[in-house]
Amino acid sequence: MSEEKYVLAIDQGTTSSRAIIFNHSGEIVSVGQQEFEQIFPNPGWVEHDPIEIWESVRAVVADALQKAEINRHSLAAVGITNQRETAVVWDKTTGLPVYNAIVWQDTRTSKIIRELAGDQGMDRYRSKVGLSLATYFSGPKVKWILDNVEGAREKAEAGDLLFGNTDAWVLWNMTGGVDGGVHATDVTNASRTMLMDLKTLQWDPEICADFGIPMSMLPEIRSSSEVYGYGRKQGLLIDTPIAGILGDQQAATFGQACFTPGMAKNTYGTGCFMLMNTGEEVVFSDNGLLTTLCYKIGDQKAVYALEGSIAVAGSLIQWVRDNLKLIESAPEIEEVALTVEDNGGVYIVPAFSGLFAPYWKDDARGAIVGLTRYNNRGHIARAALEATAFQTREVLDAMEADSGAKLSELRVDGGMIANNTLMQFQADVLGVDVVAPQVAETTALGAAYAAGIAVGYWDGEADVIANWAEGKRWKPQMDKTEVERTYRLWKKAVTRTFDWVDDDVK
């Protein structure tokens, strides 16, 4: 047993960092997890402390290794997966961030977005990058930092600043930081900046110039599965190959073995993200979806995806817990929801950061509609769960319209799939089977697979498919007439959130 090798995945998420060690069968050996502070300086602003993120990564790696009772010599490789679009800008000479990480949910760049759109509109760059202009992506966040942090632009133009999503920040620090750290990212993360050409897989000089971002700041774009560098000399992972990087949603798609065009998965986390594999062709959406990189294995051709991004899913349950104090723990939401038979006519549209797919309205704000004196906290709890399922239905409708394919089943993962009531309602609303794998940690698993494939620990996608096993399946049960009635009312509720923010509303 002492000769057995493992792969470590670092999952740098929105609310916590985790380290998970997997064996060759794709089974979890140990987990380390640590939450970090969510910083809200102004309405619509969301930040993280990059130093705290790095410290949390170090802590969870140590925890996972200790729990597994192994050290670096038992690791074949390390993979990284991360919250995408969260922008970190740091000084390469000091290793210190010039500002907090601006999180993907942050909406402060709405003015920048409108200025960049100008007369050409929000789709100005979509034919190159697959994305409409939106506060979601990291490029505009970098521009905000350079425009608003004293001295940042001068340092950037002098070549002293580096930028990356959190994958690049973690990789740079893991491989030595100021002492020879590797400044690189993979195609999936690069495709979330608005700065990378989808077809060339390179940074676009014209877009960078429009954004005012010096190209010297940008990490080298590499595949999702190759050896980027080795663990730093003073760390726990000395000389261990860091060999896989995938943005969190692409990692989950990979871990779910969605390798055939038309296969789709949905991840239920802080937000909710559905990806459909579209193969080696770039497919542009006519229905409010994003065109993104799905993965690229070594020298093989890149694989693309359509994505529907929902800003608020699990974070709505956190809001019900922390802000409304209606529940004491997130799992309690199901117990409270089951105290009533239905939502009692209540719908919650959680447009806390505007609306993402398929609407892309940054001036929308959240709403609870349909309230009467009859309603109680059970109805609020049920409406909070149903909001995630309804938003997923909207994304799936758009995906089927774009792809021309009817989904036969939806593979699901993420923390919320433990909620049986939500998953059953999801199957009812979609009208297709919803299927969870035996290993629910598919985001970390996808990053582990990418790293393991790069060093020969796994034999390509075939091993991923062989390891994937069905854990649970939910079949549609609700009367179709009732499904369409509730969905019609949901769509009506969504329209009530549009155009809320005026110039004098913060």
MOTA-V441005 format. One record per pair of residues at least 24 apart in sequence whose ideal C-beta (glycine too) atoms are under 8 Angstrom apart, sorted by the first residue. I is the first residue (numbers start at 1). GAP is how many residues later the second one is. Records with the same first field share a line. If there is no record, write none. Layout:
I->GAP ; GAP
//
This chain:
4->70
5->69 ; 70 ; 71 ; 452
6->62 ; 64 ; 68 ; 69 ; 70
7->68 ; 69 ; 70 ; 71 ; 72 ; 441 ; 442 ; 444 ; 445 ; 450
8->53 ; 56 ; 57 ; 67 ; 69 ; 70 ; 71 ; 229 ; 232 ; 440
9->69 ; 70 ; 71 ; 72 ; 235 ; 435 ; 436 ; 438 ; 439 ; 442
10->47 ; 50 ; 51 ; 68 ; 69 ; 70 ; 71 ; 160 ; 434 ; 437
11->70 ; 71 ; 237 ; 430 ; 432 ; 433 ; 436
12->41 ; 45 ; 68 ; 69 ; 70 ; 71 ; 154 ; 155 ; 158
13->69 ; 70 ; 235 ; 256 ; 257 ; 430
14->69 ; 72 ; 89 ; 90 ; 91 ; 255 ; 256 ; 257
15->255
16->40
17->36 ; 39 ; 40 ; 42 ; 43
18->42 ; 426
19->38 ; 41 ; 42 ; 44 ; 45 ; 46
20->44 ; 421 ; 424 ; 425 ; 428
21->43 ; 44 ; 47 ; 49 ; 54
22->422 ; 423 ; 426
24->433 ; 434
25->442
26->413 ; 419 ; 422 ; 423 ; 438 ; 441 ; 442
27->412
28->411 ; 413
29->39
30->34 ; 35 ; 37 ; 38
31->33 ; 36 ; 410
32->27 ; 28 ; 29 ; 30 ; 31 ; 32 ; 35
33->27 ; 30
34->25 ; 26 ; 29
39->61
42->66 ; 464
43->463
44->62 ; 63 ; 64 ; 309 ; 462
45->61 ; 62 ; 63
46->56 ; 57 ; 59 ; 60 ; 307
47->53 ; 54 ; 55 ; 56 ; 59
48->38 ; 52 ; 53 ; 55
49->51 ; 52
50->38 ; 40 ; 47 ; 50 ; 51 ; 116 ; 119
51->45 ; 46
53->48 ; 113 ; 116 ; 117
54->115 ; 116 ; 119
57->113 ; 116 ; 117
58->177 ; 178
61->175 ; 176
62->174
65->171
71->165
72->159 ; 164 ; 165 ; 166 ; 167 ; 168
75->162 ; 165
76->165 ; 375 ; 376 ; 379 ; 381
77->150 ; 163 ; 164 ; 165 ; 166 ; 167 ; 374 ; 375 ; 377 ; 378 ; 380
78->96 ; 153 ; 159 ; 162 ; 163 ; 164 ; 165 ; 166 ; 373
79->163 ; 164 ; 165 ; 166 ; 167 ; 365 ; 368 ; 369 ; 370 ; 371 ; 372 ; 373
80->87 ; 90 ; 91 ; 162 ; 164 ; 165 ; 166 ; 367
81->86 ; 164 ; 165 ; 166 ; 167 ; 170 ; 362 ; 363 ; 365 ; 366
82->83 ; 84 ; 85 ; 88 ; 107 ; 163 ; 165 ; 166
83->82 ; 83 ; 165
84->54 ; 81 ; 104 ; 105 ; 108 ; 163 ; 164 ; 165
85->51 ; 52 ; 53 ; 56 ; 80 ; 107 ; 108
86->52 ; 79 ; 80
87->51 ; 54 ; 55 ; 58 ; 76 ; 77 ; 78
88->75 ; 76 ; 77 ; 78 ; 80 ; 81
89->53 ; 56 ; 57 ; 60 ; 63 ; 67 ; 72 ; 73 ; 74 ; 128
90->71 ; 72 ; 79
91->64 ; 69 ; 70 ; 71
92->68 ; 69 ; 70 ; 86 ; 91
93->67 ; 85
94->84
95->78 ; 82 ; 83
98->47 ; 51 ; 53 ; 54 ; 57 ; 63
99->46 ; 50 ; 53
101->65 ; 68
102->36 ; 39 ; 42 ; 43
104->32 ; 34 ; 167
105->165 ; 166 ; 206 ; 210 ; 247 ; 248
106->29 ; 35 ; 247
107->28 ; 246 ; 247 ; 255
108->27 ; 36
109->26 ; 31 ; 32 ; 34 ; 35
110->25 ; 252 ; 253
112->28 ; 31 ; 32 ; 35
113->27 ; 249
116->24 ; 94 ; 95
122->238
125->69 ; 82
126->158 ; 165
127->157
128->69 ; 70 ; 71 ; 76 ; 79
129->62 ; 65 ; 66 ; 67 ; 68 ; 69 ; 75 ; 78
130->61 ; 68 ; 152 ; 154 ; 160 ; 161 ; 162
131->61 ; 63 ; 159 ; 160 ; 161
132->228
133->61
134->222 ; 226 ; 228
135->218 ; 219 ; 227
136->173 ; 175 ; 220
137->55 ; 56 ; 57
138->25 ; 27 ; 54 ; 55 ; 56
139->54 ; 55 ; 56 ; 68 ; 72 ; 74
140->54 ; 71
142->51 ; 69 ; 71 ; 75
143->68 ; 69 ; 70
146->66 ; 67
147->65
153->59
156->57 ; 58 ; 60 ; 61
157->57
159->55 ; 57
161->56
162->55 ; 57
163->50 ; 54 ; 55 ; 56
164->25 ; 55
165->24 ; 27 ; 28 ; 82
167->78 ; 80
168->51
171->57 ; 58 ; 71 ; 74
173->59
174->55 ; 57 ; 58 ; 61 ; 63 ; 68
175->53 ; 54 ; 55 ; 56 ; 57 ; 67
176->53 ; 56 ; 57
177->55
179->53
181->48 ; 51
182->46 ; 47 ; 60
183->36 ; 37
184->35 ; 36 ; 37 ; 38 ; 44 ; 45 ; 61
185->34 ; 35 ; 36 ; 37 ; 60
186->35 ; 36 ; 37 ; 38 ; 59 ; 60 ; 61 ; 110
187->34 ; 35 ; 36 ; 37 ; 106 ; 108 ; 109 ; 115
188->36 ; 57 ; 58 ; 59 ; 62 ; 104 ; 105 ; 106 ; 107 ; 108
189->56 ; 57 ; 58
190->29 ; 31 ; 103
191->101 ; 102
192->55 ; 100
196->25
198->84 ; 93 ; 95 ; 106
199->83
201->92 ; 95 ; 101
223->73 ; 74 ; 75 ; 76 ; 77
224->26 ; 30 ; 71 ; 72 ; 73 ; 226
225->70 ; 71 ; 72 ; 73 ; 225 ; 226 ; 228 ; 229
226->72 ; 228
227->227 ; 228
241->210 ; 213 ; 214
242->209
243->207 ; 208 ; 209 ; 211 ; 212
244->203 ; 204 ; 205 ; 206 ; 207 ; 208 ; 209 ; 210
245->202 ; 205
246->49 ; 200 ; 201 ; 204
248->25 ; 195
249->24 ; 26 ; 58 ; 194
250->25 ; 42 ; 43 ; 44 ; 45 ; 55 ; 196
251->191 ; 192 ; 193 ; 194 ; 195 ; 196 ; 199
252->161 ; 162 ; 190 ; 191 ; 194
253->24 ; 41 ; 42 ; 52 ; 193
254->40 ; 41 ; 192 ; 195 ; 196 ; 210
255->158 ; 184 ; 186 ; 187 ; 188 ; 189 ; 190 ; 191 ; 192 ; 193 ; 194 ; 209
256->155 ; 157 ; 181 ; 186 ; 190 ; 212
257->204 ; 207 ; 208 ; 211
258->153
259->44 ; 202 ; 205 ; 206
262->141 ; 143 ; 145
263->148
264->132 ; 135 ; 143 ; 146 ; 147
265->145 ; 146 ; 147 ; 148 ; 177
266->126 ; 144 ; 145 ; 146 ; 147
267->145 ; 146 ; 147 ; 175 ; 176
268->45 ; 46 ; 120 ; 144 ; 145 ; 146 ; 147 ; 148 ; 149 ; 154
269->44 ; 45 ; 145 ; 146 ; 147 ; 174
270->42 ; 43 ; 44 ; 45
271->38 ; 39 ; 40 ; 41 ; 42 ; 43 ; 44 ; 85
272->38 ; 41 ; 116 ; 119 ; 120
273->34 ; 35 ; 36 ; 37
274->33 ; 34 ; 118 ; 121 ; 122 ; 125 ; 136
275->30 ; 31 ; 32
276->29 ; 30 ; 31 ; 123 ; 127 ; 131
277->26 ; 27 ; 28
278->26 ; 27 ; 28 ; 125
279->24 ; 25
280->24
283->119 ; 120
285->113 ; 117
286->115 ; 116
287->71 ; 110 ; 111 ; 112 ; 114 ; 115
288->69 ; 70 ; 71 ; 72 ; 110
289->68 ; 69 ; 106 ; 109 ; 110 ; 113
290->67
295->155
297->153 ; 156 ; 163 ; 164
298->155 ; 156
306->93 ; 96 ; 97
307->50
308->49 ; 50 ; 84 ; 86 ; 87 ; 88 ; 90 ; 91
309->47 ; 48
310->46 ; 47 ; 78 ; 81 ; 82 ; 85
311->39 ; 40 ; 41 ; 42 ; 43 ; 44 ; 45
312->38 ; 39 ; 40 ; 41 ; 54 ; 75
313->74 ; 75 ; 78 ; 103
314->100 ; 101 ; 102
315->35 ; 37
316->32 ; 34 ; 36 ; 68 ; 71 ; 72
317->67 ; 68 ; 99
319->31 ; 33
320->60 ; 61 ; 64
324->56
326->51 ; 54 ; 55
327->54
330->85
331->87 ; 88
333->48 ; 51 ; 52 ; 86
334->47 ; 51 ; 85 ; 86 ; 87 ; 88
336->41 ; 42 ; 45
337->41 ; 44 ; 45 ; 47 ; 48 ; 84
338->40 ; 83
339->37 ; 39 ; 42
340->36 ; 38 ; 39 ; 42
342->40
343->27 ; 36 ; 39 ; 40 ; 43 ; 143
344->26 ; 28 ; 30 ; 31 ; 32 ; 34 ; 35 ; 38
345->25 ; 27 ; 30 ; 34 ; 144
346->24 ; 25 ; 29 ; 33 ; 34 ; 36 ; 37
347->36 ; 39 ; 40 ; 43 ; 142 ; 143 ; 146
348->32 ; 35 ; 36 ; 38 ; 39
349->38 ; 144 ; 145 ; 147 ; 148
350->34 ; 37
351->146
355->139 ; 142
357->37 ; 38 ; 41
358->36 ; 37 ; 39 ; 40
359->135 ; 139
361->136 ; 137 ; 138
362->139
363->135 ; 136 ; 137 ; 138
364->133 ; 134 ; 135 ; 136 ; 137
365->132 ; 135 ; 136
366->131
367->126 ; 129 ; 130
369->124 ; 127
370->119 ; 123
385->34 ; 36 ; 37 ; 40
386->36 ; 39 ; 100 ; 104
388->28 ; 34 ; 38
389->33 ; 36 ; 37 ; 40 ; 41
390->39 ; 96 ; 97 ; 100
392->34 ; 37 ; 38
393->36 ; 37 ; 94
394->97
396->34
407->25
408->24 ; 25
409->24 ; 25 ; 26
410->24 ; 25
411->24 ; 25 ; 26
412->24
413->24 ; 27 ; 28 ; 29 ; 30
414->26 ; 29
420->54
423->49 ; 51
424->50 ; 53
425->53
426->48
427->47 ; 48 ; 49 ; 50
428->48 ; 49 ; 50 ; 55
429->49 ; 54 ; 57 ; 58
430->46
431->45 ; 49 ; 52
432->44
433->40 ; 41 ; 42 ; 43
434->39 ; 40
435->35 ; 37 ; 38 ; 39
436->34 ; 35 ; 36 ; 37
437->31 ; 32 ; 33 ; 34
438->31 ; 32 ; 33
439->30 ; 32
440->31
//
